[in-house]
């Protein structure tokens, strides 16, 4: 695992706590998640206020709201609204063929770190670009490669944060915490957010399976374990 000091200014241990906390709390609310609330609250005390306060604020909401209400709000928020979407590649590519390539790149990145997303893992039923999956990978497997995936989709993260804030969603606090762990938006990234907010994701390409893409076969790796790395389709102005 890379332990190089990230450019956000937070040490790797704090980033891991922040990203793992947000990953857990952005998951579908159930009794297991409610049972972890106190643990997440305690872990967040090592974080600076701009990161820890919104996490603890959401934990209060989690503990004080009936589970059925939490679940109904979660479905209404994330399953019914295009701008409140937890799948990062959707913001950049919509339901187009490029999204399939981007999904494949996520799988390839995970495999390079020895991370296999299977049915037994915490978010095993999700696509590899689901924000909870990306944050779990970044927090527990490879902090630098995970950070790279987040920054490649920074405009989508910002649009998600703005959409949640606009509808006064309690989950907005978690995106505020996540945003505080990343560098400020640059001018070209702000332009990308404005375009995305005005135009939405790319239109669907008729006749294409939106999740289609060549399966990533580990056998394609050479004897040293390396593969030909696919380019990450991203927003204009993506970081290098």
ChimeraX attribute file (.defattr): number of C-alpha atoms within 10 A of each C-alpha:
attribute: neighborCount
match mode: 1-to-1
recipient: residues
	/A:1	11
	/A:2	11
	/A:3	11
	/A:4	10
	/A:5	13
	/A:6	17
	/A:7	11
	/A:8	14
	/A:9	12
	/A:10	17
	/A:11	14
	/A:12	18
	/A:13	14
	/A:14	20
	/A:15	23
	/A:16	21
	/A:17	20
	/A:18	28
	/A:19	24
	/A:20	22
	/A:21	28
	/A:22	24
	/A:23	24
	/A:24	20
	/A:25	22
	/A:26	18
	/A:27	16
	/A:28	13
	/A:29	20
	/A:30	13
	/A:31	9
	/A:32	8
	/A:33	17
	/A:34	16
	/A:35	12
	/A:36	14
	/A:37	20
	/A:38	15
	/A:39	12
	/A:40	22
	/A:41	19
	/A:42	11
	/A:43	16
	/A:44	21
	/A:45	16
	/A:46	14
	/A:47	18
	/A:48	14
	/A:49	14
	/A:50	14
	/A:51	24
	/A:52	23
	/A:53	19
	/A:54	21
	/A:55	27
	/A:56	23
	/A:57	15
	/A:58	20
	/A:59	21
	/A:60	14
	/A:61	13
	/A:62	20
	/A:63	15
	/A:64	11
	/A:65	11
	/A:66	10
	/A:67	15
	/A:68	11
	/A:69	10
	/A:70	19
	/A:71	15
	/A:72	11
	/A:73	16
	/A:74	19
	/A:75	13
	/A:76	12
	/A:77	19
	/A:78	18
	/A:79	12
	/A:80	11
	/A:81	11
	/A:82	16
	/A:83	21
	/A:84	21
	/A:85	22
	/A:86	21
	/A:87	22
	/A:88	26
	/A:89	29
	/A:90	25
	/A:91	29
	/A:92	26
	/A:93	23
	/A:94	20
	/A:95	22
	/A:96	22
	/A:97	17
	/A:98	21
	/A:99	25
	/A:100	20
	/A:101	21
	/A:102	25
	/A:103	25
	/A:104	23
	/A:105	21
	/A:106	19
	/A:107	18
	/A:108	22
	/A:109	19
	/A:110	21
	/A:111	17
	/A:112	17
	/A:113	13
	/A:114	11
	/A:115	15
	/A:116	16
	/A:117	19
	/A:118	11
	/A:119	10
	/A:120	9
	/A:121	11
	/A:122	15
	/A:123	19
	/A:124	13
	/A:125	12
	/A:126	16
	/A:127	17
	/A:128	26
	/A:129	24
	/A:130	18
	/A:131	22
	/A:132	25
	/A:133	26
	/A:134	25
	/A:135	26
	/A:136	22
	/A:137	25
	/A:138	25
	/A:139	24
	/A:140	15
	/A:141	18
	/A:142	21
	/A:143	24
	/A:144	18
	/A:145	19
	/A:146	22
	/A:147	21
	/A:148	14
	/A:149	20
	/A:150	21
	/A:151	19
	/A:152	23
	/A:153	23
	/A:154	28
	/A:155	30
	/A:156	30
	/A:157	24
	/A:158	21
	/A:159	21
	/A:160	22
	/A:161	23
	/A:162	19
	/A:163	20
	/A:164	23
	/A:165	16
	/A:166	10
	/A:167	11
	/A:168	11
	/A:169	14
	/A:170	19
	/A:171	23
	/A:172	20
	/A:173	22
	/A:174	28
	/A:175	23
	/A:176	20
	/A:177	22
	/A:178	25
	/A:179	18
	/A:180	18
	/A:181	22
	/A:182	18
	/A:183	13
	/A:184	12
	/A:185	15
	/A:186	12
	/A:187	10
	/A:188	15
	/A:189	21
	/A:190	16
	/A:191	15
	/A:192	22
	/A:193	24
	/A:194	14
	/A:195	13
	/A:196	19
	/A:197	19
	/A:198	9
	/A:199	10
	/A:200	18
	/A:201	20
	/A:202	14
	/A:203	11
	/A:204	14
	/A:205	12
	/A:206	9
	/A:207	7
	/A:208	11
	/A:209	13
	/A:210	18
	/A:211	17
	/A:212	16
	/A:213	15
	/A:214	10
	/A:215	10
	/A:216	13
	/A:217	8
	/A:218	13
	/A:219	9
	/A:220	11
	/A:221	13
	/A:222	10
	/A:223	8
	/A:224	6
	/A:225	11
	/A:226	12
	/A:227	15
	/A:228	9
	/A:229	10
	/A:230	13
	/A:231	10
	/A:232	19
	/A:233	19
	/A:234	22
	/A:235	21
	/A:236	14
	/A:237	15
	/A:238	17
	/A:239	14
	/A:240	6
